[in-house]
Amino acid sequence: MNKNKVREMLSIKYPLFQGPFGGGYSTPSLVSKVSNLGGLGGYGAYQLTPERIKAVIQEIKQLTNKPFNINLWVNDADADNEISDELYSLIVANYKEYFDLLNVPIPDKPKPVAKQFEKQVEMVLSQEVPVFSFVFGIPNPTILREFKRRGIKTIGAATTLEEGLLLEETDVDLIVASGFEAGGHRPSFLLPVEESYRGTFVLVQQLAKRISKPIIAAGGITNGSAASAALTLGASGVQVGTAFLACEESGITEDYRNVLFSQRANNTILTKDFTGRIGRGIPGILTEQVKLDRTLPFPIHSQFIAPLRKAALEQGKLDLIPFWAGQNVSEIEFRKAAMVFNDIVKGLI
Ligand SMILES: Cc1cc2nc3c(=O)[nH]c(=O)nc-3n(C[C@H](O)[C@H](O)[C@H](O)COP(=O)(O)O)c2cc1C
């Protein structure tokens, strides 16, 4: 049985992964709690400097002696990072109303952002973490060989069958099937994101049929029944994001948590408007009104609108801003990680 393969491979009790979160929403507390309960906690570190990554890993190691996962983005800045004056003016015109409304000065034209992956991955390697996961591409073979040589297990993410087959060829240990129900960015890397939308249960079936590596289902799983259904369809484990994001142990604010448990959460959308790359979240007035067909490139779009987000939060104008969340957020019941964990694990035993 593949779920036993995952348990043995990672030395964990249950094939239940807590999805890593970028954006400052991962915490050592949540990661260690899930790992201590017998699952695999995950920390999203793509925005951190190598020094900060080292500190986070040390903090997690103080809270658990069980395996955990550190996650990076292979492609963490878009190629067309250099922006024209024309594009900048267009984006400013689209957002001006909201900067004025919140009394926030319009930021100067942002400078290109340097890619960080190579330096970050060196640090992750040097810290000998138990598990390394990555999205938005595949690290080069030298890097992957180095993880293997040090006995660090690797997890890649696929949004289509073709991406899954490529990941299998490169000999990663496990593959996350990231369905388009999932909260956060769509991490597609072969075809454009818009051509890579697959539902979790379709993707799991397609990957499990043709790939021998264990497949971990991600997207829309918030309870034991969904976890059990994923195993029935051929998954060897599940990765849960939004249900853990909503817990007290995550890095979100109380306001964010309240939105996740509100009527607003009945609707999520896929949009580029949060950051410049397509992801799923609960729309805000700002997202819906602006409805851009163009944004600044990732990640400078999110830097451009960050002051708007900050001001809206400070001024209590939560309706204005979007919040990351998966499609099944409205089904979430629990606010403590152990309760989420115990509920989902029932479907994996
Ligand atoms: C706020 C947020 C941030 C995320 N950041 C990352 C990330 O940096 N790296 C990653 O691999 N997955 C990231 N994800 C995806 C989750 O790890 C997980 O795969 C996904 O949330 C599962 O779908 P669900 O939200 O429907 O449970 C993020 C998800 C959310 C909601």
Ligand as a Chemical Component Dictionary entry (heavy atoms), coordinates in Angstrom:
data_LIG
# 
_chem_comp.id                   LIG 
_chem_comp.type                 NON-POLYMER 
_chem_comp.pdbx_formal_charge   0 
_chem_comp.three_letter_code    LIG 
# 
loop_
_chem_comp_atom.comp_id 
_chem_comp_atom.atom_id 
_chem_comp_atom.alt_atom_id 
_chem_comp_atom.type_symbol 
_chem_comp_atom.charge 
_chem_comp_atom.model_Cartn_x 
_chem_comp_atom.model_Cartn_y 
_chem_comp_atom.model_Cartn_z 
_chem_comp_atom.pdbx_ordinal 
LIG C1  C1  C 0 -1.864 31.526 1.929  1  
LIG C2  C2  C 0 -1.284 30.352 1.191  2  
LIG C3  C3  C 0 0.064  30.367 0.868  3  
LIG C4  C4  C 0 0.648  29.274 0.200  4  
LIG N1  N1  N 0 1.980  29.302 -0.101 5  
LIG C5  C5  C 0 2.563  28.208 -0.649 6  
LIG C6  C6  C 0 3.974  28.177 -0.874 7  
LIG O1  O1  O 0 4.710  29.140 -0.622 8  
LIG N2  N2  N 0 4.495  27.022 -1.386 9  
LIG C7  C7  C 0 3.715  25.923 -1.692 10 
LIG O2  O2  O 0 4.241  24.902 -2.128 11 
LIG N3  N3  N 0 2.383  25.947 -1.511 12 
LIG C8  C8  C 0 1.798  27.050 -0.993 13 
LIG N4  N4  N 0 0.429  27.053 -0.770 14 
LIG C9  C9  C 0 -0.353 25.848 -1.102 15 
LIG C10 C10 C 0 -0.519 24.933 0.134  16 
LIG O3  O3  O 0 0.712  24.486 0.601  17 
LIG C11 C11 C 0 -1.417 23.718 -0.193 18 
LIG O4  O4  O 0 -0.856 22.902 -1.182 19 
LIG C12 C12 C 0 -2.799 24.128 -0.617 20 
LIG O5  O5  O 0 -3.279 25.154 0.218  21 
LIG C13 C13 C 0 -3.752 22.942 -0.562 22 
LIG O6  O6  O 0 -5.042 23.286 -0.945 23 
LIG P1  P1  P 0 -6.192 23.766 0.096  24 
LIG O7  O7  O 0 -5.884 25.186 0.392  25 
LIG O8  O8  O 0 -7.454 23.623 -0.673 26 
LIG O9  O9  O 0 -6.105 22.882 1.300  27 
LIG C14 C14 C 0 -0.158 28.145 -0.142 28 
LIG C15 C15 C 0 -1.531 28.151 0.186  29 
LIG C16 C16 C 0 -2.094 29.222 0.848  30 
LIG C17 C17 C 0 -3.555 29.172 1.202  31 
# 
loop_
_chem_comp_bond.comp_id 
_chem_comp_bond.atom_id_1 
_chem_comp_bond.atom_id_2 
_chem_comp_bond.value_order 
_chem_comp_bond.pdbx_ordinal 
LIG C1  C2  SING 1  
LIG C2  C3  SING 2  
LIG C2  C16 DOUB 3  
LIG C3  C4  DOUB 4  
LIG C4  N1  SING 5  
LIG C4  C14 SING 6  
LIG N1  C5  DOUB 7  
LIG C5  C6  SING 8  
LIG C5  C8  SING 9  
LIG C6  O1  DOUB 10 
LIG C6  N2  SING 11 
LIG N2  C7  SING 12 
LIG C7  O2  DOUB 13 
LIG C7  N3  SING 14 
LIG N3  C8  DOUB 15 
LIG C8  N4  SING 16 
LIG N4  C9  SING 17 
LIG N4  C14 SING 18 
LIG C9  C10 SING 19 
LIG C10 O3  SING 20 
LIG C10 C11 SING 21 
LIG C11 O4  SING 22 
LIG C11 C12 SING 23 
LIG C12 O5  SING 24 
LIG C12 C13 SING 25 
LIG C13 O6  SING 26 
LIG O6  P1  SING 27 
LIG P1  O7  DOUB 28 
LIG P1  O8  SING 29 
LIG P1  O9  SING 30 
LIG C14 C15 DOUB 31 
LIG C15 C16 SING 32 
LIG C16 C17 SING 33 
# 
